[in-house]
Amino acid sequence: MTSHATRVLVLNSGSSSVKYQLLDMADGARLAVGLVERIGEETSRLAHTPLATGGAKRERVEPIADHAAALNAVAEELAADGLGLDSPELAAIGHRVVHGGREFTEPTVITEEVVAEIERLIPVAPLHNPANITGIRTAQALRPDLPQVAVFDTAFHTTMPESAARYAIDVETADAHRIRRYGFHGTSHAYVSRATAELLGKDPSEVNVIVLHLGNGASASAVRGGRCVDTSMGLTPLEGLVMGTRSGDMDPAVIFHLARTAAMSVDEIDSLLNKKSGLIGLCGDNDMREIRRRIDEGDERAELAFDIYVHRLKKYIGAYYAVLGRVDAVAFTAGVGENAAPVREAAVAGLEQLGLAVDADLNAIRSDAARLISPEGARVAVAVVPTDEELEIATQTYALVSS
């Protein structure tokens, strides 16, 4: 890396999409953002916004055959803005990798051995790790001379004690098949817990935070002094909170019951619990805005779905309060957490004895800034902290290659 190379390209490769951001780590400025979606279809779409030049968003709708074609198209768009991948100012490419198992506890420069280990973890992340590997291979082909860094969703949660990470099943079986709680959304939980401490004017090492990452996928974490000590997602992202299409916590025997009485296959049950459950299974909608609209119109199914969602959320707040012993803040983040004031209000309602409350006026304010929504002088701060996973990935990537 040259001394003046301060740019990091962040890639988040999905099975049929690539999200990307180009950031300048000299000041954290976003130079360009974009999304390629429906890769492999006739109606593939690339949306690119050149923030550095203040230009308007550009869109391309054309067949994009694979991830290699997608990244080449991204490179063309960046080059058109003078931000090409051949720039000497590009320091590294940071990749979001969903599952790092127990092996990867921090950002890692990608080598063949690293890719091989990510491949070995495919059985516990069959939807995500293959796409992440494809993105890595494609970026390596475009810039083989440039450091490529993997930032793992699971890494932040590797500080959990064994008492939180292990399931109560036969140890030999668990170890042989890598069965344990790994947790996900780690870059978001890391960023938000640190940003919450900053909002309170304290060092992260001094603060205990419950982070609630509430999007279509949702997870909670208990963070003591900057280190995760428990999280709601487990071996896969299915465990924990009620989500947009995932059930979250459930008696495992439901799976056996469905197999025996409904003659459902493993794949059918997998699809049910991951894609047809949660809010969409309960009321047919997984958009919280639409659910709230239906509640306002007196829709009982939507109201029940909301109540189940909040009930699970409240249970985790109480559980993690017990795990931490002392809580300085509860932080809401991600699409629902940042924008759905009724969810935040309902989640802490009735928890006044724990020092939790929201100020109705503060909670109603819409803002992109990190902010407190608890009453002045509250024993436990309640915060809304917009997450920034791309900045977190870029920051970790740049810190690694700079050192």
C-alpha positions in Angstrom: 0.0 0.0 0.0 1.4 3.4 -1.0 1.5 6.1 1.7 -1.2 8.2 0.0 -3.6 5.2 -0.5 -6.5 5.9 1.8 -9.5 4.5 -0.1 -11.3 1.2 0.7 -13.8 -0.5 -1.5 -16.4 -2.4 0.6 -18.1 -5.4 -1.1 -21.1 -7.2 0.2 -21.7 -10.1 -2.2 -25.0 -11.9 -2.0 -26.3 -14.9 -4.0 -27.7 -12.6 -6.7 -26.5 -9.2 -5.7 -23.5 -7.0 -4.9 -23.7 -4.0 -2.6 -20.7 -1.7 -2.6 -19.3 1.5 -1.2 -16.1 3.3 -1.9 -14.8 5.3 1.1 -11.9 7.6 1.8 -10.5 6.7 5.2 -8.6 10.0 5.5 -11.9 11.5 6.5 -14.5 8.7 6.3 -16.1 10.3 3.3 -18.3 8.1 1.0 -17.1 8.6 -2.6 -19.6 6.3 -4.3 -22.3 3.8 -3.4 -24.2 1.3 -5.4 -26.1 -2.0 -5.8 -26.1 -4.7 -8.5 -29.2 -6.9 -8.2 -30.8 -9.8 -10.0 -27.4 -11.1 -11.2 -27.9 -13.9 -13.8 -31.3 -12.6 -15.0 -32.3 -10.7 -18.1 -33.4 -7.7 -16.0 -30.3 -7.3 -14.0 -30.0 -3.7 -12.6 -27.0 -1.6 -11.4 -27.8 1.6 -9.5 -24.7 3.8 -8.9 -24.5 7.1 -7.1 -21.2 9.1 -7.4 -21.2 11.0 -4.1 -17.7 12.4 -4.6 -18.8 14.5 -7.6 -22.3 15.2 -6.4 -23.6 13.5 -9.5 -27.1 12.1 -9.9 -27.8 8.3 -9.5 -27.2 6.3 -12.7 -29.0 3.1 -13.5 -28.2 0.3 -16.0 -30.8 -2.4 -16.7 -29.2 -5.1 -18.8 -28.3 -8.8 -18.5 -25.4 -9.3 -16.0 -24.4 -12.9 -16.2 -22.5 -13.5 -13.1 -20.5 -11.8 -10.2 -17.5 -11.3 -12.5 -19.6 -9.3 -14.9 -21.2 -7.4 -12.0 -17.9 -6.3 -10.6 -16.6 -5.4 -14.0 -19.7 -3.2 -14.4 -19.1 -1.6 -11.0 -15.5 -0.9 -12.0 -16.7 0.8 -15.2 -19.1 3.0 -13.2 -16.3 4.0 -10.7 -13.9 4.7 -13.6 -16.4 7.0 -15.2 -16.2 9.1 -12.1 -12.4 9.1 -11.9 -12.6 6.5 -9.1 -11.4 3.5 -11.0 -10.1 0.3 -9.3 -6.7 1.0 -10.9 -6.3 4.1 -8.8 -3.1 4.3 -6.7 -5.3 5.7 -4.0 -7.1 2.4 -3.5 -5.6 0.8 -0.4 -7.7 -2.4 -0.1 -10.9 -4.2 -0.8 -12.9 -5.2 2.3 -15.4 -8.1 2.0 -18.3 -8.8 4.3 -18.1 -12.6 5.1 -21.1 -13.9 7.0 -19.7 -16.9 8.8 -16.1 -17.1 10.2 -16.8 -19.9 12.7 -14.5 -20.0 15.7 -11.4 -19.6 13.5 -11.7 -16.0 12.5 -12.0 -13.6 15.5 -10.9 -10.4 13.7 -10.4 -8.9 10.2 -8.2 -11.2 8.2 -6.1 -10.6 5.1 -7.4 -13.1 2.5 -5.1 -16.0 1.5 -5.8 -19.3 -0.2 -5.9 -20.9 3.3 -8.5 -18.3 4.4 -10.7 -19.0 1.4 -10.4 -22.7 2.1 -11.6 -22.3 5.6 -14.5 -20.1 4.5 -15.4 -22.9 2.1 -15.3 -25.4 5.0 -17.9 -23.3 6.8 -20.4 -23.5 3.9 -22.5 -26.2 5.7 -23.3 -23.7 8.5 -23.8 -20.8 6.1 -25.0 -22.4 2.8 -26.7 -19.2 1.5 -24.1 -16.7 2.3 -20.5 -18.0 2.3 -20.6 -19.3 -1.3 -21.6 -15.8 -2.5 -19.0 -14.2 -0.3 -16.3 -16.5 -1.8 -17.5 -15.6 -5.4 -17.1 -11.9 -4.6 -13.6 -12.5 -3.2 -12.5 -14.5 -6.2 -13.8 -11.9 -8.6 -12.2 -9.0 -6.8 -8.9 -10.9 -6.7 -9.0 -11.4 -10.4 -9.6 -7.6 -11.0 -6.9 -6.5 -8.6 -4.5 -9.4 -7.7 -1.9 -7.0 -6.4 -4.3 -5.4 -3.8 -4.8 -6.5 -0.2 -8.2 -8.2 0.2 -9.6 -8.3 3.7 -12.4 -10.5 5.1 -14.5 -8.9 7.9 -16.7 -11.6 9.5 -20.2 -11.1 10.8 -19.5 -13.6 13.5 -16.2 -12.2 14.7 -17.6 -9.7 17.3 -19.4 -12.5 19.0 -16.4 -14.8 19.5 -15.8 -13.1 22.9 -18.9 -14.9 24.3 -18.0 -17.2 27.2 -18.6 -20.9 26.6 -21.6 -20.8 29.0 -23.3 -18.6 26.5 -21.9 -20.1 23.2 -22.5 -23.8 23.9 -25.7 -25.6 23.4 -26.6 -28.3 26.0 -26.2 -31.2 23.7 -23.6 -34.0 23.6 -20.2 -32.3 23.5 -18.5 -34.8 21.0 -21.4 -34.4 18.6 -21.4 -30.6 18.9 -17.7 -30.4 18.3 -17.7 -32.8 15.4 -20.3 -30.8 13.6 -19.3 -27.3 14.8 -22.6 -26.8 16.6 -22.6 -23.8 18.8 -23.9 -20.2 19.0 -22.0 -18.0 16.6 -24.2 -15.0 16.2 -24.5 -12.6 13.2 -24.8 -8.9 12.4 -21.5 -8.6 14.3 -20.2 -5.6 12.4 -23.4 -3.7 13.2 -23.3 -4.7 16.9 -19.7 -3.7 17.1 -20.3 -0.3 15.5 -23.5 0.5 17.4 -22.2 -0.5 20.8 -19.2 1.7 20.3 -21.2 4.6 18.9 -23.6 4.3 21.9 -20.7 4.7 24.3 -19.6 7.8 22.3 -23.1 9.2 22.5 -22.9 8.9 26.3 -19.5 10.5 26.3 -17.8 7.4 27.7 -15.2 4.9 26.6 -16.7 1.6 25.3 -14.8 -0.2 28.0 -16.9 1.6 30.6 -20.3 0.9 29.2 -22.7 -2.0 29.2 -25.1 -1.9 26.2 -28.0 -4.0 24.9 -28.0 -3.6 21.2 -31.2 -4.4 19.2 -30.5 -4.7 15.5 -34.1 -4.8 14.1 -34.4 -5.2 10.3 -35.9 -7.9 8.2 -33.3 -10.0 10.0 -33.2 -9.1 13.7 -30.8 -9.9 16.6 -29.9 -8.7 20.1 -26.6 -8.6 21.9 -25.4 -8.0 25.4 -22.2 -6.0 25.3 -20.1 -5.6 28.4 -17.3 -3.1 28.2 -17.1 -3.4 24.5 -17.1 -7.2 24.3 -20.1 -9.3 23.4 -21.1 -11.7 26.1 -24.3 -13.0 24.6 -26.3 -12.8 21.4 -29.7 -14.0 20.1 -28.8 -15.7 16.8 -27.1 -19.0 17.0 -25.6 -21.6 14.7 -27.6 -19.9 12.0 -29.5 -16.6 11.8 -32.8 -18.5 12.5 -32.6 -18.4 16.3 -33.7 -15.5 18.5 -36.1 -12.7 17.8 -39.2 -12.8 15.6 -38.0 -11.5 12.2 -39.5 -10.6 8.9 -39.7 -14.1 7.6 -37.9 -16.2 10.3 -39.5 -17.7 13.3 -36.8 -17.1 15.8 -36.9 -19.1 19.0 -39.1 -22.2 18.9 -39.4 -25.7 20.5 -37.0 -27.8 18.3 -39.6 -30.6 18.6 -41.9 -28.7 16.2 -39.5 -29.9 13.4 -40.0 -33.5 14.4 -43.7 -33.0 14.7 -44.0 -31.5 11.2 -41.9 -34.3 9.8 -44.1 -37.0 11.4 -47.6 -35.5 11.2 -47.4 -33.3 8.1 -44.9 -35.5 6.2 -42.8 -32.4 5.5 -39.3 -32.9 4.2 -36.2 -31.2 5.9 -36.1 -28.7 3.0 -39.8 -27.9 3.3 -39.4 -27.3 7.1 -36.3 -25.2 6.4 -38.2 -23.1 3.9 -41.1 -22.7 6.3 -39.0 -21.5 9.3 -36.7 -19.2 7.3 -38.9 -17.8 4.6 -42.6 -18.3 5.6 -42.5 -17.6 9.3 -42.0 -14.5 11.5 -44.1 -11.5 10.7 -45.0 -12.7 7.2 -46.2 -16.1 8.5 -48.2 -14.4 11.3 -50.0 -11.8 9.2 -48.8 -11.9 5.6 -46.6 -8.8 5.8 -43.0 -8.4 6.8 -42.9 -4.6 6.4 -43.5 -2.9 9.8 -44.9 0.2 8.2 -47.6 -1.9 6.5 -48.3 -3.8 9.7 -48.7 -0.5 11.6 -51.1 0.8 8.9 -53.2 -2.3 9.2 -53.3 -2.0 13.0 -54.5 1.5 12.7 -57.3 0.2 10.5 -58.3 -2.4 13.2 -56.6 -5.5 11.6 -56.5 -8.1 14.4 -53.9 -10.4 12.7 -51.5 -7.5 12.2 -52.0 -6.5 15.8 -51.3 -10.0 17.1 -48.1 -10.2 14.9 -46.9 -6.9 16.4 -47.6 -8.1 19.9 -45.8 -11.4 19.4 -42.8 -9.4 17.9 -42.7 -7.0 20.8 -43.2 -9.8 23.4 -40.1 -11.6 22.2 -38.1 -8.4 22.1 -39.0 -7.5 25.6 -38.0 -11.0 26.8 -34.5 -10.5 25.4 -34.2 -7.1 26.9 -35.0 -8.6 30.3 -32.7 -11.6 29.8 -29.8 -9.5 28.7 -30.4 -7.1 31.6 -29.9 -10.1 33.9 -26.8 -11.3 32.0 -25.1 -7.9 32.2 -26.2 -7.1 35.8 -25.9 -3.3 35.1 -27.2 -1.7 31.9 -26.1 1.8 30.8 -28.0 1.9 27.5 -30.4 0.1 25.2 -29.7 0.9 21.6 -32.1 0.4 18.7 -30.7 0.2 15.2 -31.3 -1.0 11.6 -34.4 -0.4 9.5 -37.1 -1.1 12.1 -35.1 -0.1 15.1 -34.2 3.3 13.6 -37.6 4.1 12.0 -40.4 2.4 13.9 -41.2 4.6 17.0 -44.1 2.3 18.1 -41.8 -0.7 18.3 -39.3 1.2 20.5 -42.1 2.5 22.7 -43.7 -0.9 23.1 -40.4 -2.7 23.7 -39.7 -0.8 26.9 -43.3 -0.2 28.1 -43.7 -1.7 31.5 -39.9 -1.8 32.2 -39.8 1.4 34.3 -38.7 -0.6 37.3 -35.6 -1.5 35.3 -35.0 2.2 34.7 -36.2 2.0 31.0 -38.5 4.5 29.4 -38.9 6.6 26.3 -39.8 10.3 26.0 -42.8 10.3 23.6 -41.7 13.6 21.9 -38.1 12.5 21.5 -39.1 9.1 20.3 -41.4 10.6 17.6 -38.5 12.7 16.0 -37.3 11.3 12.7 -33.5 11.8 12.3 -30.4 10.2 10.7 -28.3 11.2 13.7 -27.6 9.1 16.8 -29.8 10.3 19.6 -31.2 9.6 23.0 -34.9 9.1 23.3 -35.1 8.5 27.1 -36.3 11.1 29.5 -33.6 13.4 30.9 -31.9 11.9 33.9 -33.1 8.4 33.1 -31.2 5.6 34.9 -30.7 3.7 31.6 -30.3 5.6 28.4 -32.5 4.5 25.5 -30.8 5.4 22.2 -31.4 5.3 18.5 -28.1 4.7 16.7 -28.1 4.4 12.9 -25.9 1.5 12.0 -23.1 1.8 9.5 -21.8 -1.7 8.6 -19.9 -0.5 5.5 -18.0 2.2 7.5 -17.2 -0.5 10.1 -15.9 -2.9 7.5 -13.9 -0.1 5.8 -12.5 1.0 9.2 -11.4 -2.5 10.2 -10.0 -3.2 6.7 -8.0 0.0 6.6 -6.7 -0.4 10.1 -5.4 -3.9 9.2 -3.7 -3.0 6.0 -2.2 0.3 7.5 -0.6 -1.7 10.3 
